């Protein structure tokens, strides 16, 4: 069904064939219309990036339902399904005047079809405080909620202090549900925590200045020399041994210069149960409703070629 809207012929939501009216010889400059016509030319040539930029410019200059509709069409052409869904919803909330019910029904049907293409991705990560990026964007704190993604290629990156960063590129099928359980590989580092009785004391580890007053950092296993210096205080030195995945705490009590006393602390080694060793494991469950999920090894997960 074809409908004439504000001088523009718009076909069905599926084909989105759009044609501008014939140009008038003495037509006054109209930037919004010119951007719209550039979008039409780009859309017909399937240059969706150019089409989207042109239609967005047209809508910015003159917000019209027809321009907004074509923004959604360009987004759909780029595979930006979630963006297209949102834009079609905005269009349907305020369509152009005089549009018939059959046309609206056609667009709603297109919208329903797009919704079935969205991918649902759920990730559980060890350690639980790991940073999770999908396509370079943080996933957020709500790890219990599934992430809605466009179908296609995505890059998943998981990182945490003291663990080897894991990065994987995957191809997600339209309408699929994917669950990933990720366990990062520990780097085997220990942790050293130093606090000082003098807030301005300069802390050196193995001769290198690292902080003032206090420090909590990961460090390679082995012996390390801790040194604290502050004006009018004796130099505090201590050699400590750090073990893999262990924690050494140093509470340095600096003695006043010339007091004839030194406060030496016997460091306490605490097994750090929060650091998880072992190889990186990606346990993948892949399903498409209504079939039950099946176990798939991470190495078998489809990789784009």
C-alpha positions in Angstrom: 0.0 0.0 0.0 1.4 3.5 -0.9 0.4 6.6 1.0 1.2 10.2 0.0 2.4 12.1 3.0 3.4 15.7 3.0 4.5 15.5 -0.6 6.6 12.3 0.0 5.6 8.8 -1.1 6.4 6.2 1.5 5.9 2.5 0.8 5.6 -0.4 3.3 7.9 -0.6 6.3 9.5 -3.7 4.8 10.7 -2.2 1.6 10.9 1.4 2.7 11.0 2.7 -0.9 10.9 6.5 -0.7 10.8 9.0 -3.5 10.9 12.8 -3.2 8.5 15.0 -5.2 9.7 16.7 -8.4 11.8 19.7 -7.8 10.4 23.2 -8.4 12.5 25.5 -10.5 12.4 28.4 -8.1 12.2 26.5 -4.8 13.5 28.4 -1.8 16.5 26.9 0.0 15.3 24.4 2.6 18.2 22.6 4.5 15.9 20.1 6.2 14.4 19.1 2.8 17.8 18.9 1.1 19.2 16.7 3.9 16.1 14.5 3.5 16.6 14.1 -0.2 20.3 13.2 0.4 19.1 10.6 2.7 16.7 9.2 0.1 19.5 8.9 -2.5 21.8 7.2 0.0 19.0 4.9 1.1 18.2 3.8 -2.4 21.9 3.1 -2.9 22.0 1.1 0.4 24.6 3.5 1.8 23.0 3.3 5.2 25.7 5.3 7.1 25.2 8.3 4.8 21.4 7.8 4.9 21.3 7.8 8.6 23.4 11.0 8.9 21.3 12.8 6.4 17.9 11.8 7.9 19.2 12.7 11.4 20.2 16.1 10.2 16.9 16.6 8.5 15.0 15.6 11.7 17.2 17.9 13.8 16.5 20.9 11.5 12.8 20.1 11.2 11.4 17.3 13.4 8.9 15.5 11.3 7.5 11.9 11.6 8.5 11.0 8.0 12.2 11.9 8.8 12.0 10.0 12.0 10.6 7.0 10.2 13.5 7.0 7.8 16.0 7.3 10.6 14.6 4.0 11.8 14.9 2.5 8.3 18.5 3.5 8.1 19.3 2.1 11.5 17.7 -1.2 10.5 19.8 -1.3 7.4 23.0 -0.9 9.6 21.9 -3.8 11.8 21.3 -1.5 14.7 18.2 -3.4 15.6 17.7 -2.1 19.1 18.1 1.5 17.9 15.6 0.9 15.1 13.1 -0.6 17.6 13.3 2.5 19.7 13.0 4.9 16.8 10.0 3.0 15.3 8.4 3.2 18.7 8.9 7.0 18.8 7.4 7.3 15.4 4.3 5.2 16.2 3.8 7.3 19.3 3.3 10.4 17.1 2.9 9.5 13.4 2.0 12.0 10.7 -1.5 13.2 10.4 -3.9 11.3 8.1 -2.0 8.0 8.1 -4.4 5.1 7.6 -4.7 2.1 9.9 -3.3 -0.4 7.4 -0.1 1.6 7.2 0.2 1.7 11.0 -0.5 -2.0 11.2 2.3 -2.7 8.7 4.8 -0.7 10.7 3.7 -2.4 14.0 4.2 -5.8 12.3 7.7 -4.7 11.2 8.4 -3.6 14.8 7.3 -7.0 16.1 9.6 -8.8 13.6 12.6 -6.7 14.8 12.0 -7.5 18.4 12.4 -11.2 17.7 15.9 -10.6 16.4 17.3 -9.1 19.6 19.9 -11.3 21.4 19.8 -11.9 25.1 23.2 -12.3 26.7 23.8 -13.2 30.4 27.2 -13.3 31.9 28.5 -14.5 35.3 32.1 -13.7 36.1 34.7 -14.9 38.6 36.0 -12.9 40.4 32.7 -11.1 40.9 34.3 -7.6 40.9 35.7 -8.0 37.4 35.1 -5.3 34.9 33.0 -6.4 31.9 33.0 -4.7 28.6 30.8 -5.5 25.6 31.9 -3.8 22.4 34.0 -1.5 24.5 31.1 -0.4 26.7 30.7 -1.2 30.4 28.0 -3.7 31.1 27.1 -2.0 34.4 26.5 -3.2 37.9 23.3 -5.2 37.3 25.0 -8.5 36.5 21.8 -10.4 37.3 20.0 -8.9 34.3 20.4 -10.2 30.8 22.0 -7.8 28.3 20.0 -7.1 25.1 22.3 -6.9 22.1 21.9 -6.6 18.3 22.6 -9.9 16.5 26.0 -10.2 14.8 29.6 -9.7 15.9 30.5 -8.6 19.4 33.6 -8.3 21.4 33.4 -9.4 25.1 36.3 -8.4 27.5 36.6 -9.3 31.1 39.4 -7.9 33.3 40.3 -7.7 37.0 43.3 -6.6 39.0 45.6 -9.6 39.5 44.0 -11.6 36.8 44.8 -12.1 33.1 42.4 -10.2 30.9 40.2 -12.3 28.7 38.9 -11.0 25.3 36.7 -12.9 22.9 35.0 -12.0 19.6 31.7 -13.9 19.0 29.0 -14.0 16.4 25.5 -14.0 17.9 22.6 -15.4 16.0 19.3 -13.4 15.7 16.9 -14.1 18.5 19.3 -16.3 20.4 19.8 -16.6 24.2 23.4 -17.0 25.3 24.8 -17.6 28.8 28.5 -17.2 29.5 30.2 -18.3 32.7 33.7 -16.7 32.8 36.5 -17.6 35.3 39.7 -15.5 34.9 43.2 -16.9 35.3 45.0 -15.6 38.3 48.4 -14.0 37.6 49.7 -15.5 40.9 50.5 -12.1 42.4 50.6 -11.3 46.0 49.3 -8.2 47.7 51.2 -5.9 50.0 49.4 -3.4 52.3 51.5 -0.8 54.0 50.2 1.8 56.5 52.3 4.4 58.3 52.0 6.2 61.6 53.1 9.3 59.8 50.7 10.4 57.0 53.4 12.3 55.1 55.9 9.4 55.1 57.2 8.5 51.6 57.0 4.8 50.9 59.6 3.0 48.7 59.4 -0.6 47.6 62.7 -2.0 46.3 64.1 1.5 46.1 61.3 3.0 44.1 59.0 5.6 45.5 55.4 4.3 45.2 53.2 6.3 47.5 52.8 8.5 50.6 51.3 7.4 53.9 49.8 4.1 52.8 49.6 1.7 49.9 47.6 -1.4 48.9 48.9 -3.0 45.7 49.6 -6.2 43.9 53.2 -7.3 43.7 55.2 -10.2 42.3 56.0 -13.0 44.8 59.4 -13.0 46.5 61.3 -10.8 48.9 60.8 -7.0 48.8 62.4 -4.2 50.8 60.0 -1.7 52.4 61.3 1.7 53.3 59.5 4.7 54.8 61.0 8.2 55.2 59.6 11.3 56.8 61.3 14.5 58.1 62.4 14.3 61.8 61.8 10.5 61.9 64.2 7.6 61.7 64.1 5.7 58.4 61.9 2.6 58.7 63.2 -0.5 56.7 61.8 -4.0 56.6 62.3 -6.9 54.2 59.1 -9.0 53.7 58.4 -12.1 51.7 55.3 -12.1 49.6 53.7 -15.4 48.4 51.5 -16.0 45.4 47.9 -15.1 46.1 48.9 -14.0 49.6 48.7 -10.7 51.6 51.4 -9.1 53.6 50.4 -6.2 55.9 53.0 -3.8 57.3 51.9 -1.4 60.0 54.9 0.9 60.2 55.3 2.9 63.4 58.0 5.5 62.7 60.2 6.5 65.7 61.1 10.2 66.3 64.6 11.0 65.2 67.1 10.5 68.0 64.6 8.7 70.3 66.9 5.6 70.2 64.0 3.3 69.4 62.8 1.7 66.2 59.5 0.1 65.6 59.9 -3.1 63.7 56.8 -5.0 62.6 56.8 -8.7 62.0 54.7 -8.9 58.9 51.7 -11.2 58.9 51.1 -13.4 55.9 47.4 -14.0 55.2 46.2 -16.5 52.6 44.1 -14.5 50.2 41.1 -16.6 49.5 39.6 -14.0 47.2 42.1 -14.6 44.4 41.1 -17.4 42.2 43.8 -19.4 40.3 43.3 -21.7 37.3 43.0 -21.4 33.6 40.4 -19.1 31.9 37.2 -21.0 31.5 34.2 -20.0 29.4 31.3 -22.4 29.9 28.8 -21.6 27.2 25.2 -22.5 27.2 23.5 -21.6 23.9 19.8 -22.0 23.3 17.0 -20.8 21.1 13.5 -21.2 22.4 11.7 -23.4 22.8 14.6 -26.0 22.7 16.4 -26.7 26.0 19.9 -25.3 26.4 23.0 -27.5 25.6 26.5 -27.3 26.9 29.1 -26.0 24.4 32.7 -25.4 25.1 34.1 -21.9 24.7 36.5 -23.1 22.0 33.6 -24.4 19.9 31.8 -21.1 20.0 31.4 -19.7 16.5 34.2 -17.2 15.5 33.6 -14.8 12.6 35.9 -15.5 9.6 
